[in-house]
Amino acid sequence: MIFVLISVICSVTVAVLLKLAKQYGVETKQVIVWNYPMAVALTYFILRPEIKEISWDALPFPLYIALALLLPGMFVLIALSIRYSGLVKTEVAQRLSLFIPLLAAFFCSTKSYREINYWE
């Protein structure tokens, strides 16, 4: 449950930053494109992963390619939605897109709610 809360906070923060980028005349596509190299650099310098231990043959490159196309595309669609529909409507749609699968998982699950640890 804590991860859902963190997800909502991060999603709202991204939407607000995209709205502010529009107000200050910053091109949102440039922000989205520069996000990924900065994330890689910060991951490398702050978290210091052990790159030598990675088996390059075992990595799921088709999945990485799909994510490399879908994630920036989704941010572009969010930026366009904020521009044409507004921040509130976009955020309501994003919350519903998070809430509906959670409800489906809750009602379709065979576990009772007492068996679930919500803070993991």
N, CA, C and O of each residue as an XYZ file, in Angstrom:
480
protein
N       0.822     -1.190      0.000
C       0.000      0.000      0.000
C       0.870      1.261      0.000
O       0.499      2.282     -0.578
N       2.006      1.177      0.640
C       2.899      2.339      0.674
C       3.425      2.648     -0.724
O       3.671      3.806     -1.061
N       3.596      1.593     -1.542
C       4.080      1.813     -2.897
C       3.027      2.486     -3.767
O       3.374      3.241     -4.676
N       1.769      2.232     -3.513
C       0.697      2.916     -4.233
C       0.713      4.402     -3.882
O       0.559      5.253     -4.757
N       0.898      4.706     -2.609
C       0.980      6.099     -2.182
C       2.181      6.808     -2.815
O       2.061      7.939     -3.286
N       3.322      6.148     -2.825
C       4.515      6.730     -3.455
C       4.282      6.926     -4.948
O       4.701      7.935     -5.515
N       3.616      5.965     -5.589
C       3.308      6.068     -7.009
C       2.424      7.274     -7.297
O       2.661      7.999     -8.263
N       1.422      7.490     -6.480
C       0.522      8.633     -6.669
C       1.281      9.943     -6.483
O       1.106     10.877     -7.265
N       2.113     10.016     -5.464
C       2.884     11.242     -5.213
C       3.806     11.539     -6.385
O       3.882     12.681     -6.840
N       4.511     10.520     -6.880
C       5.422     10.729     -8.007
C       4.672     11.113     -9.273
O       5.134     11.964    -10.033
N       3.532     10.501     -9.502
C       2.744     10.808    -10.692
C       2.233     12.249    -10.669
O       2.285     12.949    -11.680
N       1.748     12.677     -9.527
C       1.278     14.061     -9.404
C       2.442     15.032     -9.568
O       2.289     16.087    -10.185
N       3.591     14.687     -9.026
C       4.770     15.544     -9.166
C       5.166     15.687    -10.630
O       5.484     16.789    -11.077
N       5.152     14.590    -11.380
C       5.485     14.648    -12.804
C       4.492     15.527    -13.544
O       4.890     16.343    -14.375
N       3.220     15.375    -13.258
C       2.206     16.187    -13.930
C       2.380     17.671    -13.615
O       2.255     18.514    -14.503
N       2.663     17.988    -12.370
C       2.870     19.390    -11.987
C       4.118     19.947    -12.666
O       4.107     21.086    -13.134
N       5.195     19.158    -12.727
C       6.412     19.617    -13.401
C       6.187     19.833    -14.900
O       6.722     20.778    -15.480
N       5.397     18.958    -15.523
C       5.079     19.164    -16.943
C       4.231     20.412    -17.135
O       4.398     21.120    -18.128
N       3.331     20.694    -16.212
C       2.518     21.917    -16.280
C       3.404     23.155    -16.100
O       3.242     24.146    -16.813
N       4.325     23.096    -15.161
C       5.237     24.226    -14.955
C       6.172     24.414    -16.145
O       6.507     25.545    -16.496
N       6.590     23.328    -16.760
C       7.447     23.435    -17.951
C       6.718     24.174    -19.063
O       7.314     24.986    -19.771
N       5.444     23.895    -19.213
C       4.649     24.599    -20.223
C       4.550     26.083    -19.896
O       4.670     26.929    -20.783
N       4.332     26.397    -18.628
C       4.177     27.800    -18.227
C       5.465     28.594    -18.425
O       5.414     29.779    -18.758
N       6.617     27.958    -18.225
C       7.893     28.658    -18.367
C       8.475     28.547    -19.772
O       9.597     28.992    -20.015
N       7.721     27.957    -20.699
C       8.158     27.901    -22.084
C       9.219     26.856    -22.367
O       9.920     26.951    -23.375
N       9.351     25.869    -21.509
C      10.316     24.795    -21.716
C       9.662     23.738    -22.601
O       8.515     23.354    -22.375
N      10.388     23.277    -23.593
C       9.876     22.240    -24.483
C       9.818     20.918    -23.731
O      10.840     20.405    -23.276
N       8.606     20.369    -23.604
C       8.428     19.152    -22.805
C       9.137     17.950    -23.415
O       9.584     17.069    -22.680
N       9.251     17.892    -24.723
C       9.955     16.766    -25.348
C      11.429     16.762    -24.960
O      12.019     15.698    -24.775
N      12.029     17.947    -24.836
C      13.423     18.008    -24.402
C      13.568     17.537    -22.957
O      14.530     16.848    -22.618
N      12.630     17.901    -22.123
C      12.662     17.466    -20.727
C      12.557     15.944    -20.657
O      13.286     15.300    -19.903
N      11.655     15.378    -21.441
C      11.461     13.925    -21.436
C      12.696     13.212    -21.963
O      13.120     12.208    -21.391
N      13.282     13.720    -23.049
C      14.458     13.075    -23.634
C      15.656     13.155    -22.693
O      16.400     12.181    -22.575
N      15.863     14.278    -22.024
C      17.006     14.421    -21.116
C      16.810     13.679    -19.802
O      17.778     13.441    -19.080
N      15.577     13.311    -19.480
C      15.304     12.584    -18.249
C      16.035     11.249    -18.201
O      16.578     10.886    -17.158
N      16.061     10.519    -19.298
C      16.607      9.171    -19.286
C      18.133      9.131    -19.169
O      18.640      8.344    -18.370
N      18.893      9.937    -19.922
C      20.350      9.933    -19.679
C      20.721     10.400    -18.264
O      21.680      9.907    -17.670
N      19.953     11.352    -17.737
C      20.229     11.805    -16.368
C      19.923     10.708    -15.354
O      20.657     10.552    -14.378
N      18.852      9.945    -15.568
C      18.517      8.844    -14.672
C      19.605      7.779    -14.702
O      19.966      7.232    -13.660
N      20.135      7.477    -15.898
C      21.214      6.486    -16.013
C      22.468      6.993    -15.309
O      23.109      6.248    -14.568
N      22.819      8.250    -15.534
C      24.026      8.802    -14.910
C      23.898      8.845    -13.386
O      24.827      8.461    -12.675
N      22.761      9.306    -12.888
C      22.579      9.352    -11.435
C      22.570      7.952    -10.824
O      23.095      7.752     -9.729
N      21.982      6.991    -11.519
C      21.999      5.610    -11.029
C      23.422      5.095    -10.951
O      23.803      4.451     -9.973
N      24.207      5.379    -11.979
C      25.579      4.894    -12.004
C      26.429      5.541    -10.909
O      27.182      4.848    -10.226
N      26.318      6.852    -10.735
C      27.184      7.549     -9.786
C      26.707      7.475     -8.337
O      27.529      7.493     -7.421
N      25.409      7.393     -8.116
C      24.905      7.360     -6.741
C      24.784      5.930     -6.223
O      25.222      5.638     -5.110
N      24.193      5.034     -7.018
C      23.964      3.664     -6.554
C      25.150      2.738     -6.811
O      25.259      1.686     -6.181
N      26.031      3.113     -7.718
C      27.242      2.353     -8.052
C      26.963      0.864     -8.297
O      27.410      0.013     -7.528
N      26.225      0.555     -9.366
C      25.928     -0.859     -9.645
C      27.180     -1.610    -10.109
O      28.105     -1.012    -10.659
N      27.196     -2.905     -9.884
C      28.303     -3.760    -10.304
C      28.055     -4.194    -11.749
O      27.425     -5.223    -11.992
N      28.546     -3.416    -12.694
C      28.298     -3.691    -14.108
C      29.073     -4.918    -14.577
O      28.621     -5.620    -15.481
N      30.226     -5.186    -13.983
C      31.038     -6.337    -14.402
C      30.329     -7.659    -14.134
O      30.612     -8.649    -14.809
N      29.425     -7.698    -13.176
C      28.747     -8.931    -12.811
C      27.503     -9.208    -13.650
O      26.865    -10.246    -13.475
N      27.150     -8.308    -14.547
C      25.948     -8.474    -15.359
C      26.232     -9.433    -16.506
O      27.224     -9.281    -17.219
N      25.372    -10.409    -16.679
C      25.445    -11.320    -17.821
C      24.641    -10.704    -18.960
O      23.410    -10.730    -18.934
N      25.318    -10.155    -19.950
C      24.649     -9.421    -21.017
C      23.768    -10.328    -21.871
O      22.816     -9.854    -22.491
N      24.070    -11.616    -21.912
C      23.262    -12.547    -22.705
C      21.911    -12.826    -22.053
O      20.955    -13.181    -22.742
N      21.824    -12.670    -20.739
C      20.593    -12.996    -20.019
C      19.634    -11.809    -19.915
O      18.519    -11.963    -19.415
N      20.045    -10.641    -20.374
C      19.186     -9.465    -20.260
C      18.054     -9.506    -21.283
O      18.269     -9.911    -22.426
N      16.857     -9.093    -20.888
C      15.708     -9.117    -21.810
C      15.669     -7.874    -22.699
O      14.882     -6.961    -22.450
N      16.509     -7.834    -23.728
C      16.603     -6.654    -24.568
C      15.300     -6.305    -25.298
O      15.018     -5.118    -25.458
N      14.489     -7.276    -25.752
C      13.194     -6.871    -26.357
C      12.307     -6.094    -25.376
O      11.617     -5.155    -25.771
N      12.329     -6.486    -24.112
C      11.567     -5.748    -23.103
C      12.128     -4.345    -22.918
O      11.368     -3.383    -22.800
N      13.456     -4.220    -22.892
C      14.076     -2.902    -22.742
C      13.748     -1.998    -23.929
O      13.520     -0.800    -23.755
N      13.725     -2.565    -25.124
C      13.399     -1.767    -26.310
C      11.937     -1.310    -26.256
O      11.622     -0.163    -26.575
N      11.062     -2.213    -25.854
C       9.648     -1.833    -25.728
C       9.472     -0.728    -24.688
O       8.733      0.228    -24.922
N      10.141     -0.850    -23.546
C      10.050      0.190    -22.518
C      10.664      1.502    -22.985
O      10.170      2.577    -22.646
N      11.742      1.418    -23.764
C      12.395      2.631    -24.277
C      11.483      3.398    -25.220
O      11.625      4.611    -25.373
N      10.556      2.705    -25.848
C       9.600      3.381    -26.726
C       8.327      3.790    -25.995
O       7.803      4.881    -26.222
N       7.831      2.930    -25.126
C       6.548      3.183    -24.477
C       6.621      4.251    -23.380
O       5.726      5.092    -23.285
N       7.658      4.233    -22.561
C       7.718      5.195    -21.454
C       7.825      6.643    -21.920
O       7.048      7.474    -21.451
N       8.748      6.989    -22.820
C       8.742      8.384    -23.303
C       7.448      8.741    -24.040
O       6.961      9.868    -23.946
N       6.899      7.772    -24.772
C       5.635      8.030    -25.458
C       4.518      8.350    -24.481
O       3.691      9.224    -24.739
N       4.495      7.647    -23.367
C       3.469      7.908    -22.355
C       3.630      9.308    -21.749
O       2.640     10.001    -21.514
N       4.877      9.721    -21.497
C       5.093     11.066    -20.960
C       4.685     12.143    -21.967
O       4.162     13.187    -21.579
N       4.919     11.894    -23.249
C       4.480     12.849    -24.278
C       2.952     12.941    -24.275
O       2.394     14.035    -24.365
N       2.276     11.788    -24.171
C       0.811     11.803    -24.118
C       0.289     12.511    -22.869
O      -0.715     13.221    -22.934
N       0.956     12.325    -21.746
C       0.549     13.035    -20.524
C       0.726     14.539    -20.699
O      -0.138     15.320    -20.300
N       1.855     14.949    -21.300
C       2.090     16.382    -21.529
C       1.033     16.970    -22.458
O       0.547     18.078    -22.228
N       0.675     16.226    -23.511
C      -0.377     16.711    -24.421
C      -1.729     16.766    -23.719
O      -2.513     17.687    -23.949
N      -2.002     15.791    -22.872
C      -3.256     15.793    -22.134
C      -3.334     16.985    -21.182
O      -4.387     17.609    -21.051
N      -2.237     17.294    -20.528
C      -2.214     18.454    -19.633
C      -2.411     19.738    -20.432
O      -3.113     20.649    -19.993
N      -1.795     19.804    -21.595
C      -1.901     21.018    -22.411
C      -3.333     21.252    -22.895
O      -3.822     22.381    -22.854
N      -4.004     20.201    -23.349
C      -5.313     20.383    -23.967
C      -6.486     20.156    -23.028
O      -7.552     20.736    -23.235
N      -6.320     19.324    -21.994
C      -7.441     19.045    -21.090
C      -7.282     19.686    -19.727
O      -8.266     19.884    -19.014
N      -6.073     20.006    -19.362
C      -5.833     20.605    -18.059
C      -5.288     19.589    -17.076
O      -5.382     18.379    -17.279
N      -4.721     20.110    -16.015
C      -4.054     19.283    -15.015
C      -5.042     18.426    -14.239
O      -4.774     17.251    -13.988
N      -6.165     18.985    -13.859
C      -7.114     18.260    -13.009
C      -7.710     17.067    -13.754
O      -7.764     15.965    -13.208
N      -8.161     17.273    -14.997
C      -8.746     16.170    -15.759
C      -7.714     15.070    -16.019
O      -8.034     13.883    -15.955
N      -6.498     15.466    -16.306
C      -5.442     14.480    -16.544
C      -5.157     13.681    -15.283
O      -4.988     12.463    -15.346
N      -5.104     14.345    -14.150
C      -4.841     13.649    -12.891
C      -5.984     12.717    -12.509
O      -5.743     11.629    -11.987
N      -7.221     13.126    -12.759
C      -8.362     12.252    -12.476
C      -8.279     10.996    -13.343
O      -8.515      9.890    -12.858
N      -7.946     11.163    -14.610
C      -7.814     10.004    -15.498
C      -6.678      9.092    -15.044
O      -6.811      7.869    -15.098
N      -5.567      9.669    -14.600
C      -4.454      8.850    -14.118
C      -4.830      8.109    -12.838
O      -4.468      6.943    -12.677
N      -5.536      8.750    -11.940
C      -5.942      8.079    -10.690
C      -6.895      6.928    -11.003
O      -6.787      5.850    -10.418
N      -7.832      7.160    -11.933
C      -8.742      6.081    -12.317
C      -7.990      4.928    -12.965
O      -8.331      3.764    -12.757
N      -6.968      5.251    -13.751
C      -6.200      4.177    -14.389
C      -5.394      3.392    -13.361
O      -4.987      2.264    -13.638
N      -5.158      3.949    -12.206
C      -4.494      3.225    -11.119
C      -5.524      2.518    -10.242
O      -5.280      1.406     -9.773
N      -6.656      3.146    -10.019
C      -7.659      2.652     -9.087
C      -8.421      1.442     -9.629
O      -8.702      0.504     -8.883
N      -8.754      1.455    -10.907
C      -9.536      0.363    -11.495
C      -8.791     -0.973    -11.444
O      -9.397     -1.966    -11.041
N      -7.499     -1.059    -11.834
C      -6.803     -2.343    -11.697
C      -6.638     -2.780    -10.241
O      -6.647     -3.977     -9.954
N      -6.488     -1.836     -9.328
C      -6.399     -2.201     -7.910
C      -7.700     -2.818     -7.421
O      -7.685     -3.810     -6.692
N      -8.817     -2.237     -7.816
C     -10.112     -2.815     -7.446
C     -10.301     -4.202     -8.066
O     -10.797     -5.119     -7.412
N      -9.904     -4.346     -9.323
C     -10.025     -5.646     -9.983
C      -9.154     -6.686     -9.289
O      -9.590     -7.820     -9.090
N      -7.942     -6.321     -8.921
C      -7.064     -7.257     -8.226
C      -7.626     -7.614     -6.858
O      -7.525     -8.760     -6.419
N      -8.210     -6.647     -6.194
C      -8.765     -6.896     -4.864
C      -9.956     -7.847     -4.925
O     -10.062     -8.770     -4.118
N     -10.852     -7.618     -5.887
C     -12.060     -8.433     -5.965
C     -11.833     -9.784     -6.659
O     -12.571    -10.737     -6.406
N     -10.840     -9.871     -7.513
C     -10.566    -11.132     -8.216
C      -9.596    -12.025     -7.450
O      -9.433    -13.196     -7.793
N      -8.959    -11.491     -6.427
C      -7.995    -12.270     -5.655
C      -8.715    -13.296     -4.786
O      -9.831    -13.062     -4.321
N      -8.063    -14.429     -4.575
C      -8.659    -15.478     -3.739
C      -8.284    -15.311     -2.263
O      -8.839    -15.992     -1.400
N      -7.349    -14.414     -1.976
C      -6.974    -14.174     -0.580
C      -7.999    -13.277      0.091
O      -8.615    -12.423     -0.547
N      -8.171    -13.485      1.389
C      -9.027    -12.563      2.122
C      -8.205    -11.325      2.474
O      -6.975    -11.372      2.488
N      -8.874    -10.247      2.751
C      -8.155     -9.009      3.034
C      -7.356     -9.100      4.334
O      -6.434     -8.309      4.533
N      -7.679    -10.032      5.216
C      -6.918    -10.179      6.455
C      -5.571    -10.849      6.233
O      -4.665    -10.700      7.053
N      -5.425    -11.593      5.123
C      -4.181    -12.281      4.813
C      -3.162    -11.374      4.153
O      -1.981    -11.714      4.086
N      -3.595    -10.241      3.672
C      -2.727     -9.360      2.903
C      -2.025     -8.381      3.840
O      -2.663     -7.741      4.677
N      -0.709     -8.272      3.691
C       0.058     -7.288      4.438
C       0.142     -6.033      3.546
O       0.863     -6.028      2.548
N      -0.577     -4.999      3.903
C      -0.696     -3.813      3.056
C       0.553     -2.940      3.067
O       0.675     -2.072      2.202
N       1.458     -3.117      3.970
C       2.613     -2.230      4.068
C       3.876     -2.845      3.501
O       4.972     -2.355      3.774
N       3.751     -3.902      2.724
C       4.928     -4.473      2.049
C       4.947     -4.076      0.616
O       5.858     -4.458     -0.118
